[in-house]
Amino acid sequence: MNEEKTERGNAGWIVLYIIYSAVMVALLCLLFLLPGGRVRWLIHAGWALFALSALLGWLPILVFRRHGRVSKGKSYIHTTQLVTSGIYAVVRHPQYFASDLLAAAVMCITQHWSTLALGLIGIASNHITMRRADRDLVRKFGAPYQEYMERVPQWNLVIGLWRWSRRRSDPRRR
């Protein structure tokens, strides 16, 4: 469980973070600069996605702090124990998924070609980042993380909730 085994400081990660960060800042700016789209139900769906994004973005901070054995003074992402409870029993990367939801929310609310283009770039870079994060976490936590990957989907909330409910109803699946 060694932090040095991850690749998070390499050039590939840095480029992805820069692209992703720039896209997300641009999307949030456009959310407030562009008028709302014409299709009302899409606007309402967008705000619902925005709210779900906020929940999935902040909830992992509490779960990691409680169950991840984070050293005093360290960021919540510096866990020393694999966390598979709470939201992490449903999806492996709730904060990455929250970013996808945020991009989709802005696309639905504004219904503008620029947010569609930026949102797709943000989602694509986010999914590349999720794959890289899984590789890093296998290096950090080994076989337990590989087993976790088999049980819990990367970001699919519907499948994750279905699998979670089946595990809870059948003790042999836990």
C-alpha positions in Angstrom: 0.0 0.0 0.0 2.7 2.4 -1.0 1.8 5.8 -2.4 5.0 5.8 -4.4 3.7 3.0 -6.6 1.2 5.3 -8.3 1.9 7.3 -11.4 -0.1 10.3 -10.5 2.8 12.7 -10.8 3.8 11.7 -14.3 3.3 13.8 -17.4 0.3 11.9 -18.7 -1.6 12.5 -15.4 -0.6 16.2 -15.4 -1.8 16.7 -19.0 -5.1 15.0 -18.3 -5.6 17.1 -15.1 -4.9 20.3 -17.0 -7.3 19.4 -19.8 -10.0 18.2 -17.5 -9.6 21.2 -15.1 -9.7 23.7 -18.0 -12.8 22.1 -19.5 -14.6 22.0 -16.1 -13.8 25.6 -15.4 -15.0 26.6 -18.9 -18.2 24.6 -18.5 -19.0 26.3 -15.1 -18.4 29.7 -16.6 -20.6 29.0 -19.6 -23.3 27.7 -17.3 -23.6 31.2 -15.9 -22.8 33.1 -19.1 -25.1 31.4 -21.5 -28.9 31.6 -21.4 -30.9 28.4 -20.5 -31.9 26.2 -23.4 -35.3 26.0 -25.0 -36.3 22.5 -23.9 -37.7 23.0 -20.4 -37.6 19.3 -19.3 -33.9 19.1 -20.2 -33.2 22.2 -18.0 -35.0 20.5 -15.1 -33.1 17.3 -15.7 -29.9 19.2 -15.8 -30.5 20.8 -12.4 -31.4 17.4 -11.0 -28.1 16.0 -12.4 -26.3 19.1 -10.9 -27.7 18.2 -7.5 -26.7 14.6 -7.8 -23.3 15.6 -8.9 -22.9 17.8 -5.8 -23.9 14.9 -3.5 -21.6 12.4 -5.2 -18.8 15.0 -5.2 -18.9 15.7 -1.5 -20.0 12.4 0.0 -16.7 10.6 -0.7 -14.8 13.1 1.4 -16.7 12.1 4.5 -16.4 8.3 3.7 -12.6 8.5 3.1 -12.1 10.5 6.3 -14.1 8.0 8.3 -12.9 4.7 6.8 -9.7 5.4 4.8 -7.2 5.8 7.7 -6.0 9.1 6.4 -3.0 10.4 8.3 -3.6 13.6 10.4 -2.9 16.7 8.3 -3.2 14.8 5.0 -5.8 15.3 2.2 -8.7 12.9 2.3 -7.4 11.3 -0.9 -4.3 9.9 0.9 -6.0 6.8 2.2 -3.9 4.0 3.7 -6.8 1.5 3.7 -9.0 0.4 0.8 -12.5 1.8 1.3 -15.3 -0.4 0.0 -18.2 0.9 2.2 -20.7 3.7 1.8 -20.9 5.1 -1.6 -17.8 3.0 -2.5 -19.9 -0.1 -2.2 -22.0 1.2 -5.1 -19.4 2.8 -7.5 -15.6 2.8 -7.4 -15.2 6.4 -8.5 -18.1 8.5 -7.3 -16.2 11.8 -7.7 -15.2 11.1 -11.3 -18.8 10.1 -11.9 -19.9 13.4 -10.3 -17.8 15.2 -12.8 -19.5 13.4 -15.7 -22.9 14.3 -14.2 -21.8 17.9 -13.8 -20.7 18.1 -17.5 -24.0 16.5 -18.5 -26.0 18.9 -16.3 -24.4 21.9 -18.0 -25.1 20.4 -21.4 -28.7 19.9 -20.5 -29.2 23.3 -18.9 -27.6 25.4 -21.6 -28.3 23.2 -24.7 -25.5 25.0 -26.5 -23.0 23.5 -29.0 -20.0 24.8 -27.0 -21.0 23.1 -23.8 -21.8 19.9 -25.7 -18.3 19.9 -27.3 -16.5 20.8 -24.0 -18.7 18.3 -22.0 -17.7 15.5 -24.3 -14.0 16.4 -24.1 -14.4 16.5 -20.3 -16.2 13.2 -20.0 -13.6 11.5 -22.4 -10.6 12.8 -20.4 -12.4 11.9 -17.2 -12.9 8.3 -18.3 -9.2 8.0 -19.3 -8.4 9.3 -15.8 -10.6 6.7 -14.2 -8.8 3.9 -16.0 -5.5 5.3 -15.0 -6.7 5.6 -11.4 -7.8 1.9 -11.4 -4.3 0.9 -12.5 -2.7 3.1 -9.8 -5.0 1.6 -7.2 -4.2 -1.9 -8.2 -0.5 -1.0 -7.7 -1.3 0.5 -4.3 -3.7 -2.1 -2.9 -3.0 -5.2 -5.0 -5.4 -8.2 -5.2 -8.0 -6.7 -2.8 -8.5 -3.9 -5.2 -8.8 -6.3 -8.2 -11.5 -8.2 -6.3 -13.2 -4.9 -5.5 -13.1 -4.0 -9.2 -15.0 -7.3 -10.0 -17.7 -6.5 -7.5 -18.3 -2.8 -7.9 -18.6 -0.9 -11.2 -16.4 2.0 -12.1 -19.1 4.6 -12.4 -22.5 3.0 -13.3 -24.8 4.0 -10.5 -27.7 1.9 -11.7 -25.7 -1.4 -12.0 -23.9 -0.5 -8.8 -27.1 -0.1 -6.8 -28.5 -3.4 -8.3 -25.3 -5.3 -7.3 -25.2 -3.7 -3.9 -28.8 -4.7 -3.2 -28.1 -8.3 -4.3 -25.0 -8.4 -2.0 -27.0 -7.1 0.9 -29.8 -9.6 0.4 -27.4 -12.6 0.0 -24.6 -12.8 2.6 -22.5 -15.2 0.4 -22.0 -12.4 -2.2 -20.4 -9.9 0.2 
